[in-house]
Amino acid sequence: MSERKLDLEKIIEVLLLFANALEAAAFDVKRQIAELTGVKEASAVKEETFTVLKFEEQKGEKLGEFGVAHKSSNLPENWSGAYNILRQNNATIKDRYHGEGYAYTYWLFGQDKIFRQKRK
């Protein structure tokens, strides 16, 4: 019986990862269509995609206050969805990801880290 439960958990994990990848791909297609048609900003995913992550607040000399979410500190299904959105949108510190009404901007830097900073 426990082997079946383990198999079911694995199947659910794989399906969640697949669904997150599909969501990220769909968003990327919408973004590319928006660019091709001259629309300034494609609609962003809900900020909840990122706010469910566990961020450690930090303070830097150049950046000021910001947060870092580590892959190892977050649920795989939450992490992969957020990470894929940022990766497919080439979110960097110079070109941060955010949508209308977002409280934070998000970007990738380094391996297995997602950064955020309060919008100004």
Contacts in CASP RR format, 6 or more apart in sequence:
PFRMAT RR
TARGET T0000
AUTHOR 0000-0000-0000
METHOD contacts of the structure
MODEL  1
MSERKLDLEKIIEVLLLFANALEAAAFDVKRQIAELTGVKEASAVKEETF
TVLKFEEQKGEKLGEFGVAHKSSNLPENWSGAYNILRQNNATIKDRYHGE
GYAYTYWLFGQDKIFRQKRK
13 76 0 8 1.000
13 77 0 8 1.000
16 76 0 8 1.000
16 77 0 8 1.000
17 76 0 8 1.000
17 77 0 8 1.000
17 80 0 8 1.000
20 77 0 8 1.000
20 80 0 8 1.000
20 81 0 8 1.000
20 84 0 8 1.000
21 80 0 8 1.000
21 81 0 8 1.000
21 84 0 8 1.000
23 45 0 8 1.000
23 81 0 8 1.000
23 84 0 8 1.000
23 85 0 8 1.000
24 81 0 8 1.000
24 84 0 8 1.000
24 85 0 8 1.000
24 87 0 8 1.000
24 88 0 8 1.000
25 88 0 8 1.000
27 42 0 8 1.000
27 44 0 8 1.000
27 45 0 8 1.000
27 85 0 8 1.000
27 88 0 8 1.000
27 89 0 8 1.000
28 88 0 8 1.000
28 89 0 8 1.000
30 42 0 8 1.000
30 43 0 8 1.000
31 42 0 8 1.000
31 88 0 8 1.000
31 89 0 8 1.000
33 39 0 8 1.000
33 42 0 8 1.000
34 40 0 8 1.000
34 41 0 8 1.000
34 42 0 8 1.000
35 42 0 8 1.000
41 99 0 8 1.000
41 100 0 8 1.000
43 99 0 8 1.000
44 97 0 8 1.000
44 98 0 8 1.000
44 99 0 8 1.000
44 100 0 8 1.000
44 102 0 8 1.000
45 85 0 8 1.000
47 99 0 8 1.000
47 101 0 8 1.000
47 102 0 8 1.000
47 103 0 8 1.000
47 104 0 8 1.000
49 81 0 8 1.000
49 82 0 8 1.000
49 85 0 8 1.000
50 82 0 8 1.000
50 104 0 8 1.000
50 106 0 8 1.000
50 114 0 8 1.000
50 116 0 8 1.000
52 78 0 8 1.000
53 69 0 8 1.000
53 74 0 8 1.000
53 78 0 8 1.000
53 79 0 8 1.000
53 82 0 8 1.000
53 114 0 8 1.000
54 69 0 8 1.000
54 73 0 8 1.000
54 74 0 8 1.000
55 67 0 8 1.000
55 68 0 8 1.000
55 69 0 8 1.000
55 116 0 8 1.000
56 67 0 8 1.000
56 68 0 8 1.000
56 69 0 8 1.000
56 70 0 8 1.000
56 73 0 8 1.000
57 65 0 8 1.000
57 66 0 8 1.000
57 67 0 8 1.000
58 65 0 8 1.000
58 66 0 8 1.000
58 67 0 8 1.000
58 68 0 8 1.000
59 65 0 8 1.000
59 66 0 8 1.000
60 66 0 8 1.000
63 117 0 8 1.000
64 117 0 8 1.000
65 117 0 8 1.000
65 118 0 8 1.000
66 115 0 8 1.000
66 116 0 8 1.000
66 117 0 8 1.000
67 115 0 8 1.000
67 116 0 8 1.000
67 117 0 8 1.000
68 113 0 8 1.000
68 114 0 8 1.000
68 115 0 8 1.000
69 79 0 8 1.000
69 82 0 8 1.000
69 113 0 8 1.000
69 114 0 8 1.000
69 115 0 8 1.000
69 116 0 8 1.000
70 112 0 8 1.000
70 113 0 8 1.000
71 79 0 8 1.000
71 83 0 8 1.000
71 112 0 8 1.000
71 113 0 8 1.000
72 112 0 8 1.000
79 114 0 8 1.000
82 106 0 8 1.000
82 114 0 8 1.000
83 108 0 8 1.000
83 114 0 8 1.000
85 91 0 8 1.000
85 97 0 8 1.000
86 97 0 8 1.000
86 106 0 8 1.000
86 107 0 8 1.000
86 108 0 8 1.000
86 114 0 8 1.000
87 108 0 8 1.000
89 97 0 8 1.000
91 97 0 8 1.000
91 106 0 8 1.000
91 107 0 8 1.000
91 108 0 8 1.000
92 107 0 8 1.000
92 108 0 8 1.000
92 109 0 8 1.000
93 107 0 8 1.000
93 109 0 8 1.000
93 115 0 8 1.000
95 107 0 8 1.000
96 105 0 8 1.000
96 106 0 8 1.000
96 107 0 8 1.000
96 117 0 8 1.000
97 105 0 8 1.000
97 106 0 8 1.000
97 107 0 8 1.000
98 104 0 8 1.000
98 105 0 8 1.000
98 106 0 8 1.000
98 119 0 8 1.000
102 119 0 8 1.000
103 118 0 8 1.000
103 119 0 8 1.000
104 116 0 8 1.000
104 117 0 8 1.000
104 118 0 8 1.000
104 119 0 8 1.000
105 116 0 8 1.000
105 117 0 8 1.000
105 119 0 8 1.000
106 114 0 8 1.000
106 115 0 8 1.000
106 116 0 8 1.000
107 114 0 8 1.000
107 115 0 8 1.000
107 116 0 8 1.000
108 114 0 8 1.000
108 115 0 8 1.000
109 115 0 8 1.000
END
